[in-house]
Amino acid sequence: MTAQQLVSLCVGLVEKRICPVTAFVPLPLYTLWHTPEQPSRALVERARKLESSENVLHISLVHGFPWSDVADSGAAVLVIADDDADLAKRVAAEFALALWRIREADLGHYLSIQPCLAVAAQSHADGPVVIADAADNPGAGCGGDSTWLLHALLESGVSGAALGMVYDPNSMKRILAAGEGQVVALQLGGYSGALAGPPLVGQFEVLCIRVNASIDAMPGYPPIEVGPLAAVRMGGIDIVVSAYREQVFGPRLFREVGLEPREKRVVVLKSAQHFYKAFEPIAARILYCDSPCSRSVNFASLPFASRRTPVWPIDPCTDADIPAPRVFYAPKNAPSAAD
């Protein structure tokens, strides 16, 4: 949809049917928007409604990927109006303040490891409790090898759990050499850095090996060929291991190696949000876990080196720290709009 809007705007500009004026507000804010849920959903719906009005061409509400650790990261609002700088600035300022006022709401979707496992342990519903290991999402550039949830699952004694997928090419070589039905010694995961946690060391039963496996991609795209994929078991936890780093989009990952996620009590996914559409129909409940990995939403715990200041929630900020909208493109015949 956004790509279609961009093309439409470009064509309109070339054909001189529109004269875009863009207002931009960078917020001093690190957070996320869970747009399928309130309160973010209401703001998205309001933005789409305004886009259908006569002079507002486009509205972007941007979380700005704070983990990139660059000075320009963080939340922002971008509004494009048709030959009306005052309208663009007014709408941008309104949405910036609205986002600021709900800055804590969507972070509340994230739970630490133990509360997630407590919910899973108490669940007696049909279907698994799906836990998104969002802080180790390869789609966000994470290593896909963190072990925090693996260790916690083993220590909790929760039965009937499956976790996928752990990116570990060295362990995959040992699994392939051992073969199905064998027991192999592994130091699984925990190698990409301190934030990945300690490796899981011990004896693993090799349940299944698929030499040429494919996993689900995002809806509308063909399956992703990932090469060898394996399921191993330790302490009653089934773990999918891969030599291809990718986030989890759908349940095919588990089925490729003989695991049926519908039959599990707990399913842990190394993904942050793109899994939702495929797993929501089979999940008794979906939880977002904030383990102490590199995509943690506990932003103060991360070793930023290049971020801007001040930025909430690391620094004390108020709405007075929200800058006025800047117009960085305007019609040549309206010099007063160029702030």
C-alpha positions, -999 to +999 in steps of 0.1 A: +000+000+000+028+025+009+047+017-023+015+023-043+011+057-025+047+066-033+043+058-070+010+077-071+026+108-056+055+107-079+033+103-110+011+132-097+041+154-092+055+146-127+021+153-143+018+185-122-015+175-108-002+179-072+024+201-056+036+182-025+047+200+007+063+178+034+063+185+071+086+164+093+087+161+131+115+139+147+103+129+181+127+125+210+113+090+215+123+053+213+093+031+212+072+008+189+037+009+175+016-023+176-008-010+149-033-039+150-041-030+186-052+001+205-042+028+210-020+028+179-047+014+157-069+045+163-041+068+152-035+048+120-072+048+112-073+085+117-043+090+094-059+069+067-091+089+070-073+122+067-054+109+036-088+106+019-095+143+024-089+168-003-054+182+005-036+156+027-017+133+004+001+110+028+008+105+066+036+083+079+039+074+116+075+061+120+090+041+149+124+048+134+142+016+144+160+028+175+184-003+175+202+011+145+222+034+169+224+064+146+216+100+154+185+100+132+169+069+146+137+072+167+101+080+162+089+106+137+059+119+118+059+128+082+029+146+065+026+155+028+000+180+018-009+194-016+005+230-019-004+238+018+025+241+042+003+253+070-019+222+067+011+199+066+027+215+097-006+215+117-013+178+110+023+168+117+023+186+150-010+170+160+001+135+153+035+141+169+018+151+202-007+122+199+021+097+195+040+112+224+009+108+246+008+070+240+045+065+241+043+039+270+012+020+258+028-003+232+059-011+252+034-026+277+028-054+252+063-068+261+068-091+291+101-104+305+109-141+303+095-154+336+060-138+332+058-153+297+066-188+310+043-184+339+014-177+315+024-207+295+026-230+325-009-220+336-025-224+302-049-253+297-065-240+265-065-259+232-036-247+211-002-235+220+009-203+239+030-186+212+059-166+226+077-142+202+114-140+212+113-105+197+146-093+212+164-119+190+146-113+157+169-119+128+146-096+107+159-068+129+195-078+124+198-099+155+220-130+156+192-155+159+213-175+183+203-162+217+197-188+245+180-168+272+146-184+266+161-219+260+178-218+294+146-205+310+124-232+294+147-259+306+149-245+341+111-240+343+103-276+335+075-266+311+068-296+289+057-298+253+077-268+241+092-261+207+115-233+197+126-221+163+149-214+148+184-212+163+210-201+137+241-221+144+261-234+114+287-251+135+261-271+155+244-279+122+276-295+109+278-317+140+241-327+137+245-337+100+276-357+109+257-375+137+225-383+118+189-388+128+182-409+159+217-402+173+228-382+203+252-354+197+272-331+220+266-294+212+274-260+224+242-245+209+238-208+203+252-179+223+282-171+201+273-138+184+280-117+214+274-111+251+238-101+245+231-136+230+236-153+264+257-184+272+256-214+249+234-243+258+259-271+264+250-308+266+237-339+248+210-335+222+188-361+205+186-356+168+149-360+160+148-351+123+171-337+095+157-322+064+186-316+039+168-292+016+142-275+036+119-245+029+101-223+053+072-199+051+079-163+038+057-133+043+022-137+027+023-134-010+059-145-014+072-180-023+087-202+004+123-195+015+149-222+007+171-225+038+191-256+031+196-281+060+171-279+089+171-301+120+150-307+151+169-317+182+157-324+217+171-316+251+151-320+284+118-323+266+123-291+246+123-295+208+146-270+191+148-263+153+184-256+142+194-239+110+225-228+091+204-201+074+196-169+095+160-159+091+130-149+112+100-171+116+070-163+094+049-194+096+045-229+110+061-246+080+094-242+098+083-268+124+065-291+100+095-294+078+112-313+106+083-334+118+070-311+146+033-300+147+030-266+164-007-272+171+002-301+194+027-281+214+019-264+247+044-236+241+059-224+208+087-199+209+095-180+177+125-159+168+104-132+153+088-099+163+056-094+144+056-109+109+047-143+124+013-130+136-010-137+107+001-173+103+002-183+140-028-163+153-053-189+140-037-218+159-025-199+191-043-200+224-025-168+232+003-147+217+029-131+240+058-108+232+089-115+252+116-090+259+147-111+266+180-092+273+191-095+237+201-069+211+165-059+201+154-054+237+129-027+244+147-020+276+166+007+257+186+019+287+202-015+289+217-013+253+252-001+246+243+029+223+272+049+210+257+073+184+221+080+196+208+115+198+200+131+232+177+136+248+155+107+239+128+090+260+128+066+279+166+068+284+166+105+292+140+126+310+119+143+283+086+162+281+064+173+253+084+206+253+113+186+238+092+178+206+105+201+179+083+222+156+076+207+122+101+214+095+091+218+059+119+203+038+102+205+004+079+233-007+067+249-039+091+275-053+063+300-055+057+298-017+090+308-001+073+315+032+066+278+036+103+269+037+112+270+074 
